[in-house]
């Protein structure tokens, strides 16, 4: 996969919309520090769900949002000097 050879692949969370928990899948082409943060639409950090060095490979992290209100949230993924942000919707 040419995209993976260049760094990482961040996929859309599923299910989306979700009720209390969702999965965020991603792949790394090399060992690197990974940070995944969750923000509300006001830009406030609400949770850091990953902040560690990980080996190359495929991963899926589960985000538990039981303590959050319904709404739109953003997840920000940093790995290998690159950053991506995607939207997810919590419906309770």
N, CA, C and O of each residue as an XYZ file, in Angstrom:
368
protein
N       0.846     -1.182      0.000
C       0.000      0.000      0.000
C       0.889      1.243      0.000
O       1.653      1.438      0.945
N       0.813      2.086     -1.027
C       1.692      3.250     -1.104
C       1.488      4.245      0.027
O       2.445      4.886      0.461
N       0.258      4.386      0.511
C      -0.006      5.316      1.611
C       0.704      4.848      2.875
O       1.285      5.662      3.592
N       0.665      3.559      3.155
C       1.307      3.010      4.342
C       2.823      3.174      4.256
O       3.472      3.433      5.270
N       3.392      3.029      3.068
C       4.831      3.167      2.899
C       5.305      4.569      3.266
O       6.462      4.748      3.647
N       4.434      5.560      3.158
C       4.795      6.943      3.455
C       4.626      7.319      4.915
O       5.031      8.418      5.293
N       4.059      6.483      5.745
C       3.901      6.855      7.148
C       2.813      6.087      7.846
O       3.084      5.089      8.513
N       1.568      6.544      7.701
C       0.486      5.894      8.413
C      -0.811      6.003      7.648
O      -0.948      6.799      6.720
N      -1.765      5.177      8.062
C      -3.129      5.238      7.538
C      -4.047      5.366      8.744
O      -4.008      4.538      9.653
N      -4.868      6.399      8.747
C      -5.877      6.591      9.776
C      -7.233      6.370      9.125
O      -7.578      7.043      8.154
N      -7.998      5.434      9.655
C      -9.317      5.142      9.113
C     -10.387      5.833      9.951
O     -10.133      6.266     11.075
N     -11.586      5.929      9.384
C     -12.718      6.515     10.104
C     -13.122      5.590     11.249
O     -13.097      4.366     11.119
N     -13.490      6.193     12.354
C     -13.963      5.380     13.480
C     -15.240      4.633     13.099
O     -15.970      5.051     12.201
N     -15.496      3.536     13.784
C     -16.726      2.775     13.558
C     -17.191      2.172     14.862
O     -16.345      1.776     15.663
N     -18.466      2.077     15.126
C     -19.502      2.717     14.307
C     -19.451      4.235     14.466
O     -18.889      4.757     15.429
N     -20.037      4.914     13.521
C     -20.127      6.371     13.555
C     -21.394      6.776     12.831
O     -21.475      6.569     11.620
N     -22.382      7.338     13.497
C     -22.433      7.731     14.904
C     -22.363      6.514     15.832
O     -22.613      5.379     15.427
N     -22.011      6.798     17.101
C     -21.865      5.720     18.073
C     -22.530      6.086     19.392
O     -22.847      7.246     19.654
N     -22.732      5.052     20.218
C     -23.342      5.221     21.527
C     -22.380      4.652     22.568
O     -22.283      3.432     22.704
N     -21.698      5.467     23.272
C     -20.743      5.218     24.361
C     -19.361      4.706     23.951
O     -18.384      5.105     24.583
N     -19.215      3.855     22.942
C     -17.862      3.461     22.554
C     -17.765      3.275     21.044
O     -18.735      2.929     20.369
N     -16.558      3.518     20.541
C     -16.279      3.392     19.118
C     -14.838      2.930     18.940
O     -14.032      3.044     19.863
N     -14.516      2.420     17.783
C     -13.167      1.926     17.482
C     -12.505      2.855     16.464
O     -13.139      3.311     15.513
N     -11.224      3.123     16.685
C     -10.446      3.956     15.769
C      -9.291      3.103     15.251
O      -8.348      2.826     15.992
N      -9.357      2.682     13.982
C      -8.297      1.848     13.408
C      -7.225      2.692     12.697
O      -7.520      3.725     12.096
N      -5.977      2.219     12.784
C      -4.881      2.896     12.094
C      -3.742      1.914     11.866
O      -3.660      0.871     12.514
N      -2.862      2.269     10.928
C      -1.699      1.444     10.612
C      -0.455      2.318     10.578
O      -0.507      3.478     10.171
N       0.659      1.746     11.010
C       1.947      2.440     11.026
C       2.936      1.674     10.160
O       2.997      0.446     10.228
N       3.717      2.390      9.342
C       4.707      1.731      8.491
C       6.044      1.537      9.200
O       6.892      0.772      8.741
N       6.229      2.236     10.325
C       7.479      2.124     11.071
C       7.206      2.393     12.547
O       6.153      2.918     12.909
N       8.157      2.029     13.386
C       8.044      2.322     14.811
C       8.042      3.841     14.991
O       8.891      4.536     14.432
N       7.093      4.350     15.768
C       6.998      5.800     15.955
C       6.171      6.116     17.195
O       5.449      5.260     17.707
N       6.284      7.340     17.666
C       5.426      7.786     18.756
C       4.043      8.098     18.188
O       3.929      8.746     17.148
N       3.010      7.646     18.858
C       1.628      7.848     18.419
C       0.881      8.583     19.525
O       0.993      8.252     20.705
N       0.123      9.580     19.113
C      -0.721     10.324     20.062
C      -2.090     10.504     19.418
O      -2.203     11.009     18.301
N      -3.133     10.082     20.142
C      -4.510     10.282     19.690
C      -5.242     11.031     20.789
O      -5.336     10.572     21.928
N      -5.762     12.199     20.417
C      -6.474     13.056     21.360
C      -7.892     13.290     20.865
O      -8.145     13.334     19.661
N      -8.812     13.438     21.807
C     -10.211     13.706     21.502
C     -10.524     15.147     21.911
O     -10.203     15.570     23.022
N     -11.153     15.890     21.005
C     -11.523     17.285     21.247
C     -13.021     17.470     21.044
O     -13.636     16.781     20.230
N     -13.606     18.409     21.793
C     -14.990     18.791     21.510
C     -14.982     19.856     20.407
O     -13.914     20.299     19.984
N     -16.154     20.265     19.947
C     -16.211     21.217     18.833
C     -15.746     22.616     19.230
O     -15.538     23.463     18.361
N     -15.582     22.868     20.507
C     -15.044     24.147     20.982
C     -13.509     24.141     20.958
O     -12.874     25.146     21.274
N     -12.922     22.996     20.580
C     -11.474     22.878     20.520
C     -10.821     22.515     21.832
O      -9.599     22.592     21.957
N     -11.620     22.116     22.821
C     -11.087     21.746     24.129
C     -10.720     20.267     24.147
O     -11.501     19.419     23.717
N      -9.533     19.967     24.645
C      -9.092     18.582     24.791
C      -9.943     17.902     25.854
O     -10.034     18.388     26.981
N     -10.567     16.777     25.501
C     -11.391     16.055     26.480
C     -10.762     14.734     26.911
O     -11.115     14.196     27.961
N      -9.824     14.198     26.105
C      -9.203     12.925     26.465
C      -8.000     12.663     25.565
O      -8.015     13.007     24.383
N      -6.970     12.058     26.122
C      -5.855     11.523     25.342
C      -5.952     10.013     25.480
O      -5.809      9.478     26.579
N      -6.198      9.318     24.362
C      -6.420      7.878     24.454
C      -5.193      7.045     24.096
O      -5.120      5.870     24.457
N      -4.227      7.637     23.389
C      -2.960      6.959     23.104
C      -1.856      8.014     23.183
O      -2.007      9.114     22.652
N      -0.758      7.681     23.838
C       0.425      8.538     23.877
C       1.610      7.658     24.217
O       2.041      7.593     25.368
N       2.140      6.970     23.187
C       3.225      6.012     23.413
C       3.915      5.684     22.100
O       3.388      5.954     21.021
N       5.083      5.106     22.205
C       5.782      4.608     21.027
C       5.212      3.237     20.683
O       5.064      2.377     21.550
N       4.895      3.049     19.404
C       4.333      1.776     18.952
C       5.142      1.240     17.778
O       5.740      1.999     17.015
N       5.146     -0.078     17.651
C       5.824     -0.737     16.543
C       4.990     -0.627     15.274
O       3.783     -0.398     15.333
N       5.635     -0.790     14.138
C       4.921     -0.822     12.862
C       3.864     -1.919     12.913
O       4.084     -2.986     13.487
N       2.701     -1.639     12.298
C       1.637     -2.636     12.285
C       0.272     -1.999     12.273
O       0.135     -0.784     12.123
N      -0.741     -2.834     12.433
C      -2.129     -2.376     12.437
C      -2.659     -2.359     13.865
O      -2.387     -3.266     14.652
N      -3.414     -1.321     14.186
C      -3.941     -1.136     15.528
C      -5.396     -0.699     15.464
O      -5.840     -0.108     14.480
N      -6.125     -0.998     16.522
C      -7.471     -0.467     16.731
C      -7.578     -0.105     18.202
O      -7.386     -0.952     19.075
N      -7.885      1.162     18.471
C      -8.059      1.617     19.842
C      -9.546      1.854     20.071
O     -10.239      2.377     19.197
N     -10.035      1.469     21.249
C     -11.443      1.674     21.605
C     -11.542      2.937     22.447
O     -10.844      3.084     23.450
N     -12.417      3.849     22.026
C     -12.665      5.080     22.773
C     -13.980      4.935     23.518
O     -15.034      4.754     22.908
N     -13.913      5.017     24.854
C     -15.091      4.913     25.712
C     -15.553      6.321     26.075
O     -14.856      7.040     26.790
N     -16.725      6.714     25.584
C     -17.243      8.071     25.774
C     -18.418      8.110     26.739
O     -19.256      9.007     26.647
N     -18.500      7.159     27.662
C     -19.651      7.094     28.568
C     -19.810      8.365     29.407
O     -20.926      8.705     29.798
N     -18.713      9.070     29.688
C     -18.778     10.265     30.538
C     -19.048     11.548     29.746
O     -19.183     12.618     30.339
N     -19.126     11.455     28.426
C     -19.322     12.638     27.597
C     -20.777     12.804     27.183
O     -21.549     11.845     27.189
N     -21.139     14.020     26.826
C     -22.481     14.322     26.331
C     -22.563     14.028     24.841
O     -21.542     13.976     24.154
N     -23.778     13.838     24.345
C     -23.991     13.662     22.912
C     -23.449     14.873     22.166
O     -23.510     16.000     22.659
N     -22.923     14.631     20.982
C     -22.423     15.745     20.182
C     -21.370     15.306     19.196
O     -21.094     14.117     19.035
N     -20.788     16.287     18.542
C     -19.729     16.057     17.565
C     -18.381     16.209     18.275
O     -18.166     17.158     19.029
N     -17.493     15.268     18.024
C     -16.146     15.295     18.585
C     -15.148     15.076     17.454
O     -15.485     14.519     16.409
N     -13.924     15.519     17.678
C     -12.846     15.337     16.707
C     -11.771     14.481     17.344
O     -11.462     14.630     18.526
N     -11.197     13.575     16.547
C     -10.034     12.865     17.047
C      -8.838     13.249     16.199
O      -8.885     13.236     14.969
N      -7.756     13.595     16.900
C      -6.534     14.080     16.273
C      -5.458     13.018     16.454
O      -5.169     12.583     17.569
N      -4.881     12.617     15.341
C      -3.908     11.526     15.305
C      -2.556     12.095     14.882
O      -2.446     12.714     13.823
N      -1.541     11.891     15.694
C      -0.177     12.323     15.364
C       0.727     11.106     15.353
O       0.761     10.337     16.313
N       1.470     10.933     14.245
C       2.426      9.830     14.138
C       3.437     10.163     13.050
O       3.069     10.671     11.991
N       4.697      9.881     13.304
C       5.726     10.066     12.293
C       5.815     11.478     11.748
O       6.141     11.663     10.575
N       5.534     12.479     12.571
C       5.614     13.863     12.123
C       4.417     14.327     11.314
O       4.406     15.451     10.812
N       3.418     13.484     11.183
C       2.209     13.825     10.439
C       1.022     13.915     11.404
O       1.025     13.312     12.477
N       0.013     14.682     10.993
C      -1.192     14.842     11.808
C      -2.416     14.738     10.918
O      -2.438     15.275      9.810
N      -3.439     14.041     11.412
C      -4.740     13.986     10.741
C      -5.828     14.149     11.788
O      -5.665     13.756     12.943
N      -6.939     14.734     11.365
C      -8.086     14.914     12.249
C      -9.330     14.422     11.537
O      -9.521     14.677     10.348
N     -10.178     13.712     12.274
C     -11.449     13.228     11.735
C     -12.567     13.515     12.727
O     -12.335     13.733     13.916
N     -13.786     13.506     12.200
C     -14.977     13.816     13.006
C     -15.697     12.550     13.385
O     -15.749     11.594     12.611
N     -16.264     12.544     14.600
C     -17.131     11.433     15.027
C     -18.310     12.016     15.795
O     -18.228     13.108     16.358
N     -19.400     11.269     15.805
C     -20.646     11.752     16.404
C     -21.099     10.779     17.493
O     -21.296      9.589     17.247
N     -21.257     11.316     18.695
C     -21.737     10.551     19.847
C     -23.209     10.824     20.035
O     -23.614     11.977     20.185
N     -24.024      9.768     20.030
C     -25.466      9.888     20.245
C     -25.837      8.970     21.398
O     -25.644      7.756     21.327
N     -26.373      9.563     22.462
C     -26.786      8.754     23.614
C     -28.289      8.673     23.657
O     -28.848      8.037     24.552
